Amino acid sequence: MVVLFDMVSPHYQNNKQSDDLDPVGRFISDRSRMAPPTKEECDKLFEEMSNGSEDARKELIERHIRLVASIALKFRQTNVQMEDIMAEGIQGLVVALDKFDHTRGIKLSTYAAWWIRQRIQRLIGKMSGAVAVPHDVSQGKRKEGQVRSDLQVEFGRNPTDDEVSHALGQDRNLTKRVKFAPTSCLSLDEPLSEDSNNTLADIMTAEEELAQSYREEGSLSDDISVALSFLDQRERKVLSMRFGMDQGESMKLDDIADYMNVSGERVRQLESLGLRKLRAVLLQNGNADFRKLDKLVGTDLRGKSKMSPLELSLVLDSAS
């Protein structure tokens, strides 16, 4: 965006009042009002740019700003600010400029138009709703809606999910992501029904109630601390450093080995053993089940940090 600010700053300073009223005009400089470069001018500017000329690069961008504006104005009815649309379109122009091969006889404006439109559509898909939806999901949702509409006309009824998935063919891997993508949003102040004054916010759990509801005043950090107490001191140290439990930054095995003055293989063994113990303590049928810890909280289990993963599993089974 440095190029963008340098490019528009003279015009912005000279026309500040008009720029505040014109979201497109603030991006237009004196050079942007010139006609797009001819093929000969374009080739010359690209040669200068390949020799390191930053001014040639700026000129190519500025003289295509009106192309960006013409595409951006087609999206002015969306909920996204025109300034954001213009800025994103210029970013698409910059990407096109970096990828363009002027020796192939194609006009830069023709090539750049696709990149500009793509960047703007991605921005609108991400910003138009209350929840940001990935571009491929929003495009998949649009395509699925079109397929459903076509099938409804063809069958004379609403198509089933299987029929839609079959019609999508190679794109059916998007079906689940598209299905659960948000389609609308609800206001917390919206009444639950026409004859009720209660709102959605009235039936939602208060923050203080939520704080009390998780494991009876316990917390996830408390559970993790209890689980780590079943590990040997060195196993606990390795896992804490490996997963950033203390400082928030994970470390590589070699860095941990240097810090602890042991071999990298020994660190790997300690990590593996510690993880196996945690699995024995926390996992139930492949899922984390902290109720297993509840059976041992407050119990003085001697030598628990010296036990093997199998011994820990047997102790927990016997406590059931």
KEPADREN-731847 format. One record per residue (C-alpha): residue number from 1; chain; x negated, y, z negated. Coordinates in steps of 0.5 Angstrom, whole numbers, plus 500, padded with zeros to 3 digits. Layout:
BEGIN
num  chaine  px  py  pz
NUM  A  X  Y  Z
...
***
This chain:
BEGIN
num  chaine  px  py  pz
1  A  500  500  500
2  A  494  505  500
3  A  494  505  507
4  A  502  507  507
5  A  500  513  501
6  A  495  516  505
7  A  499  516  511
8  A  505  519  509
9  A  502  524  504
10  A  501  530  508
11  A  508  530  511
12  A  510  529  504
13  A  507  535  501
14  A  509  539  507
15  A  516  537  507
16  A  518  535  500
17  A  525  538  500
18  A  527  535  506
19  A  524  528  504
20  A  528  528  498
21  A  534  528  502
22  A  532  523  508
23  A  529  516  505
24  A  526  515  512
25  A  523  522  514
26  A  518  521  508
27  A  515  516  512
28  A  514  520  518
29  A  508  524  519
30  A  506  528  525
31  A  503  522  529
32  A  509  518  528
33  A  513  523  532
34  A  508  521  538
35  A  510  516  543
36  A  508  509  542
37  A  501  508  545
38  A  501  505  552
39  A  497  498  553
40  A  491  502  555
41  A  491  506  549
42  A  493  500  545
43  A  487  496  547
44  A  482  502  546
45  A  485  503  539
46  A  484  495  537
47  A  477  496  540
48  A  475  501  535
49  A  479  498  530
50  A  475  492  531
51  A  468  496  530
52  A  471  498  523
53  A  475  504  525
54  A  480  506  519
55  A  483  512  523
56  A  484  507  529
57  A  488  502  524
58  A  492  508  521
59  A  494  511  528
60  A  497  504  530
61  A  501  504  524
62  A  503  511  524
63  A  505  511  532
64  A  510  505  530
65  A  513  507  524
66  A  519  509  528
67  A  520  502  531
68  A  520  500  523
69  A  525  506  522
70  A  530  503  528
71  A  530  496  525
72  A  531  498  518
73  A  537  503  519
74  A  540  496  522
75  A  540  494  514
76  A  543  501  511
77  A  549  498  509
78  A  546  493  504
79  A  545  494  497
80  A  538  495  497
81  A  535  502  497
82  A  533  505  504
83  A  526  507  501
84  A  525  500  499
85  A  527  497  506
86  A  522  502  510
87  A  516  500  505
88  A  517  493  506
89  A  518  494  514
90  A  512  497  514
91  A  508  492  510
92  A  511  487  516
93  A  508  492  521
94  A  501  491  517
95  A  502  484  517
96  A  503  484  525
97  A  497  488  526
98  A  492  484  523
99  A  495  478  526
100  A  496  481  533
101  A  491  479  539
102  A  492  485  544
103  A  488  481  549
104  A  494  476  551
105  A  498  482  554
106  A  504  482  549
107  A  506  489  547
108  A  505  490  539
109  A  512  493  538
110  A  515  486  541
111  A  510  482  536
112  A  511  486  530
113  A  519  487  531
114  A  519  480  528
115  A  515  481  522
116  A  518  487  521
117  A  525  484  521
118  A  523  478  517
119  A  520  482  511
120  A  526  486  511
121  A  531  480  511
122  A  527  477  505
123  A  527  483  501
124  A  535  484  502
125  A  536  476  500
126  A  532  477  494
127  A  534  484  492
128  A  542  484  494
129  A  544  480  488
130  A  544  480  481
131  A  539  474  481
132  A  533  473  486
133  A  534  467  491
134  A  529  464  495
135  A  529  466  502
136  A  529  459  504
137  A  535  457  500
138  A  539  464  502
139  A  538  462  509
140  A  540  455  508
141  A  546  457  504
142  A  548  461  510
143  A  547  456  515
144  A  551  451  510
145  A  557  456  510
146  A  557  456  518
147  A  556  448  518
148  A  562  448  513
149  A  566  453  517
150  A  565  449  524
151  A  567  442  521
152  A  573  445  518
153  A  575  448  525
154  A  573  441  528
155  A  577  436  522
156  A  583  441  521
157  A  581  440  513
158  A  575  442  508
159  A  569  437  510
160  A  566  433  504
161  A  559  434  502
162  A  557  428  505
163  A  559  430  512
164  A  556  437  511
165  A  549  433  509
166  A  550  429  515
167  A  551  435  520
168  A  545  439  517
169  A  541  433  519
170  A  533  435  518
171  A  535  441  513
172  A  539  436  508
173  A  533  436  503
174  A  536  444  502
175  A  543  441  500
176  A  542  441  492
177  A  538  447  492
178  A  543  451  496
179  A  549  447  492
180  A  546  450  485
181  A  544  457  488
182  A  548  463  485
183  A  554  465  489
184  A  557  471  485
185  A  556  474  478
186  A  560  475  472
187  A  561  481  468
188  A  560  480  460
189  A  566  485  459
190  A  571  481  464
191  A  577  479  461
192  A  578  471  460
193  A  585  472  463
194  A  590  477  465
195  A  594  476  459
196  A  588  476  454
197  A  583  482  451
198  A  578  477  450
199  A  572  477  454
200  A  566  473  456
201  A  561  476  451
202  A  566  475  445
203  A  565  467  446
204  A  558  467  447
205  A  553  465  441
206  A  550  471  437
207  A  543  471  437
208  A  543  470  429
209  A  547  464  430
210  A  542  461  436
211  A  536  462  431
212  A  540  458  426
213  A  542  453  431
214  A  535  450  433
215  A  533  444  428
216  A  536  448  422
217  A  531  454  422
218  A  526  450  425
219  A  522  452  431
220  A  519  449  437
221  A  512  451  434
222  A  513  448  428
223  A  515  441  431
224  A  508  442  435
225  A  504  443  429
226  A  507  437  426
227  A  506  433  432
228  A  499  435  432
229  A  498  433  425
230  A  498  426  427
231  A  491  427  431
232  A  484  427  429
233  A  481  434  428
234  A  477  433  435
235  A  483  431  439
236  A  487  437  436
237  A  481  442  438
238  A  480  439  445
239  A  488  439  446
240  A  488  446  443
241  A  483  449  448
242  A  485  445  454
243  A  492  447  454
244  A  491  454  451
245  A  495  453  444
246  A  490  458  440
247  A  488  463  445
248  A  493  463  451
249  A  488  461  456
250  A  487  454  458
251  A  479  451  459
252  A  476  447  463
253  A  473  440  461
254  A  466  442  462
255  A  467  449  458
256  A  470  445  452
257  A  464  440  453
258  A  459  446  453
259  A  463  449  447
260  A  463  442  443
261  A  456  440  445
262  A  459  433  447
263  A  459  430  454
264  A  464  432  459
265  A  466  424  459
266  A  467  424  451
267  A  472  431  452
268  A  476  427  457
269  A  477  421  452
270  A  479  425  447
271  A  484  429  451
272  A  487  422  453
273  A  487  419  446
274  A  490  425  444
275  A  496  425  449
276  A  497  418  448
277  A  498  419  441
278  A  503  425  442
279  A  507  421  447
280  A  508  416  442
281  A  510  421  437
282  A  514  425  441
283  A  517  421  447
284  A  523  416  447
285  A  525  413  453
286  A  521  418  457
287  A  524  424  454
288  A  522  429  448
289  A  525  427  442
290  A  524  431  436
291  A  528  427  431
292  A  522  422  431
293  A  518  427  427
294  A  524  428  423
295  A  523  421  420
296  A  516  423  418
297  A  517  430  416
298  A  515  431  408
299  A  512  423  408
300  A  505  422  406
301  A  503  418  411
302  A  496  416  409
303  A  490  416  415
304  A  495  418  420
305  A  490  422  424
306  A  486  415  424
307  A  491  411  427
308  A  492  409  434
309  A  498  410  439
310  A  500  403  438
311  A  500  404  430
312  A  503  410  430
313  A  509  407  435
314  A  510  401  430
315  A  510  406  424
316  A  515  410  427
317  A  519  404  429
318  A  519  401  422
319  A  522  408  420
320  A  528  408  424
***
